[in-house]
Amino acid sequence: MTTDQILARLGLGDTASPLHDRIRARMNLHAVLPRLHELAILDDEARGVAAGLDLRLEMAVLGGPRMGLVFDQGRITASRDARGSLGLLFPSACALNRMFDGEKVVPIPHGSLWKLTQMKGFEKLTTILTRYLKPAATDLADPAFRARHVELSLLVGLSACDAIFALDPKVERVRGALHDATIQYDVGDAVSAFVTIEQGVITAHRGRVANPTAGIRIRDVDLAVDLIAGKVDTFAAVGVCDLKLYGMLPVVDEFNALFDRVGLYLN
């Protein structure tokens, strides 16, 4: 019997959770949590909170996905390979997801336990990030906030496609069709991001890439806000050129088959 099988028998570990929760846990760790890096760039309050932290934090599901965060002089970097001096281990994907939903979950701490005092700063950062990803109508009245909401939401959505590609059984056809490529996303002149697909790994980046394989141009931030909220028919938007596609369109079609499923796990 393998270690994963033993953990599953005990109701512990990544494989003890339903597939939906396993995919969602990867999105939370690999797509949502890394957005703290951009948050510290885009938001003055977040940058101030991050400046007060000196921490290498590792969050992981037992036998499953993990993510390392380094807080250093106001800068936040995220890497699946980074090892933390303070670790937070969750017994299952379900437990980690409940924490991201705002429930009271107590993970298993390990390593530099005296660094636990800095977790209040980390929690403050995640609260600010949640405000951008799940904004109130009053926040969206601010044009600068709207642009940050779009940028952070776009980066989360693009990054979350990696978990879909790796684990979702509904995209088996896409796994055989989607080859290495880069796809550029531009929202007017306000927001730019791109995604790389390389050897089966999908990674999102802020900014622009030279000579993308394909790309999507969204008219402006207002349209992007409505797209995120599900208020726009994308086919109609393409028809009136509010959404413009260019480059190798089959790549965009295949990738969008992943992108369209992100909302089934993150909401």
C-alpha positions in Angstrom: 0.0 0.0 0.0 1.3 3.4 -1.0 1.7 6.4 1.4 -1.2 8.1 -0.4 -3.4 5.1 0.0 -2.6 4.9 3.7 -3.4 8.6 4.2 -6.6 8.2 2.2 -7.7 5.3 4.5 -7.1 7.6 7.4 -9.1 10.4 5.8 -6.0 12.5 5.4 -3.9 13.8 2.5 -4.6 15.3 -0.9 -6.2 12.1 -2.3 -8.7 11.9 0.6 -10.6 14.9 -0.8 -13.0 14.8 -3.8 -11.4 15.8 -7.2 -13.3 19.1 -7.2 -11.6 20.1 -3.9 -8.2 18.9 -5.1 -8.4 21.0 -8.2 -9.6 24.0 -6.2 -6.8 23.6 -3.6 -4.3 23.8 -6.4 -6.0 26.9 -7.7 -5.9 28.5 -4.3 -2.2 27.7 -3.7 -0.9 28.1 -7.3 -3.2 30.9 -8.7 -4.7 32.9 -5.8 -1.9 33.0 -3.2 0.8 34.1 -5.7 -1.2 37.2 -6.5 0.1 38.7 -3.2 3.2 39.5 -5.3 1.2 41.8 -7.6 -0.9 43.1 -4.8 2.2 44.5 -3.1 3.0 46.3 -6.3 -0.5 47.7 -7.0 -1.8 48.6 -3.6 -0.2 51.1 -1.2 -1.8 49.6 1.9 -0.6 46.1 1.0 2.9 47.3 0.3 3.0 48.9 3.7 1.8 45.7 5.4 4.4 43.7 3.5 7.2 46.1 4.5 6.6 45.0 8.1 7.1 41.3 7.4 10.3 39.3 7.3 9.1 35.8 6.6 9.5 32.7 4.5 6.2 31.0 4.5 5.3 27.6 3.1 1.7 26.4 2.7 1.0 22.8 1.7 -1.6 20.1 1.6 -0.4 16.8 3.1 0.8 14.7 0.2 -0.4 17.4 -2.3 0.3 20.9 -3.7 2.4 23.5 -2.0 3.5 27.1 -2.4 6.3 29.2 -0.9 6.1 32.9 -0.2 9.0 35.1 0.7 8.4 38.5 2.3 11.4 40.8 2.1 11.5 44.6 2.6 8.0 45.1 1.1 8.5 42.7 -1.8 6.6 39.4 -2.0 7.8 36.6 -4.2 6.0 33.3 -4.8 7.4 30.0 -6.0 6.4 26.3 -5.8 10.1 25.5 -5.3 10.7 28.0 -2.4 11.1 26.4 1.0 9.7 28.2 4.0 11.2 28.6 7.5 7.6 28.6 8.8 5.4 25.9 7.4 1.6 25.5 7.5 0.4 22.0 6.7 -3.2 21.2 6.0 -4.5 17.7 6.5 -6.5 17.7 3.3 -7.4 19.8 0.2 -10.9 20.3 1.8 -9.3 21.9 4.9 -7.2 24.3 2.9 -10.2 25.3 0.8 -12.3 26.0 3.9 -9.6 28.4 5.1 -9.7 30.2 1.8 -13.4 30.5 2.2 -12.9 32.3 5.4 -13.7 29.5 7.8 -11.7 29.0 11.0 -9.2 26.2 10.1 -6.1 25.4 12.2 -3.3 24.0 10.1 -0.3 22.2 11.5 2.6 24.7 12.0 6.2 23.6 11.8 9.6 25.1 11.6 10.2 28.6 12.9 7.2 28.8 15.2 8.2 32.2 16.6 7.4 33.6 13.2 3.7 32.8 13.8 3.3 36.4 15.3 3.8 37.7 11.7 0.7 35.8 10.5 -1.5 38.7 11.4 0.2 40.7 8.7 -0.2 37.8 6.2 -3.9 37.6 7.1 -4.3 41.4 6.5 -2.8 41.0 3.0 -5.2 38.1 2.1 -8.1 40.3 3.3 -7.0 43.1 1.0 -6.6 40.6 -1.9 -10.1 39.2 -1.3 -11.5 42.7 -1.5 -10.0 43.0 -5.0 -11.1 39.6 -6.2 -14.6 39.8 -4.7 -15.3 43.5 -4.7 -18.2 45.5 -3.4 -20.1 47.8 -5.7 -18.8 50.8 -3.8 -15.2 49.7 -4.5 -15.9 49.3 -8.2 -17.0 52.9 -8.4 -13.3 53.8 -8.2 -11.7 53.6 -11.7 -8.3 52.8 -10.2 -9.7 50.0 -8.1 -11.6 48.6 -11.2 -8.3 48.3 -13.1 -6.6 46.5 -10.2 -9.6 44.2 -9.8 -9.4 43.3 -13.5 -5.6 42.8 -13.5 -5.6 40.6 -10.4 -8.7 38.6 -11.5 -7.2 38.0 -14.9 -3.9 36.7 -13.4 -5.8 34.4 -11.1 -8.0 33.1 -14.0 -5.0 32.5 -16.3 -3.0 30.8 -13.5 -5.9 28.6 -12.5 -6.0 27.0 -15.9 -2.9 25.0 -14.9 -4.9 23.0 -12.4 -7.7 22.5 -14.9 -5.2 21.3 -17.5 -3.5 18.9 -15.1 -6.4 17.3 -13.3 -9.8 18.1 -14.8 -11.1 14.9 -16.7 -13.4 17.1 -18.8 -10.4 18.5 -20.8 -8.8 15.3 -21.9 -9.1 16.3 -25.5 -7.4 19.7 -24.8 -4.4 18.0 -23.3 -3.6 16.3 -26.6 -4.3 19.4 -28.7 -2.8 22.3 -26.7 0.9 22.7 -27.6 3.6 25.1 -26.3 2.6 28.7 -26.9 2.3 32.2 -25.5 -1.0 34.1 -25.4 -1.2 37.8 -24.8 -4.2 39.5 -23.0 -4.6 43.3 -23.2 -7.4 45.3 -21.6 -7.4 48.7 -23.4 -4.2 50.5 -22.4 -4.7 49.8 -18.7 -3.9 46.1 -18.1 -1.7 43.6 -19.8 -0.9 40.0 -19.0 0.2 36.9 -20.8 0.2 33.2 -20.3 2.9 30.6 -21.3 2.2 27.0 -22.0 5.4 25.0 -21.8 5.7 21.2 -21.5 2.3 20.9 -20.0 2.7 23.7 -17.4 0.7 26.9 -17.7 2.0 30.1 -16.1 0.6 33.6 -16.0 2.7 36.7 -16.0 2.1 40.5 -15.7 2.9 42.7 -18.6 3.6 41.9 -22.3 5.5 39.3 -24.2 7.3 39.8 -27.5 5.8 37.9 -30.5 3.0 36.0 -28.8 1.5 33.0 -30.5 -1.9 34.5 -30.2 -3.7 37.2 -28.3 -7.0 38.7 -27.1 -7.7 42.5 -26.9 -10.5 43.6 -24.7 -12.0 47.0 -25.4 -11.5 48.6 -22.0 -11.6 48.0 -18.2 -15.4 48.5 -18.0 -16.0 45.7 -20.5 -13.5 43.5 -18.6 -15.4 44.1 -15.3 -18.6 43.0 -16.9 -16.9 39.9 -18.5 -15.6 38.9 -15.0 -19.1 39.3 -13.6 -20.6 37.2 -16.4 -22.7 40.0 -17.7 -21.4 39.9 -21.3 -22.0 37.4 -24.1 -18.5 36.8 -25.3 -19.6 35.7 -28.8 -21.6 38.9 -29.2 -18.6 40.9 -27.9 -16.4 39.3 -30.6 -19.1 40.1 -33.2 -19.0 43.8 -32.5 -15.2 43.8 -32.1 -15.2 44.6 -28.4 -13.1 41.5 -28.1 -10.5 41.0 -30.8 -8.6 37.8 -31.4 -5.4 37.5 -33.4 -2.6 35.1 -34.2 -3.1 31.3 -34.1 -6.8 31.2 -33.2 -6.9 27.5 -32.6 -4.6 28.0 -29.7 -6.9 30.6 -28.2 -9.9 28.2 -28.7 -8.2 25.4 -26.9 -7.0 27.6 -24.1 -10.4 29.1 -23.7 -11.8 25.6 -23.1 -9.7 25.6 -19.9 -10.4 29.2 -19.0 -14.1 28.7 -19.3 -14.0 26.0 -16.6 -12.2 28.1 -13.9 -15.4 29.5 -12.7 -16.7 26.1 -11.9 -14.1 25.8 -9.1 -13.4 29.5 -8.1 -16.3 31.8 -7.4 
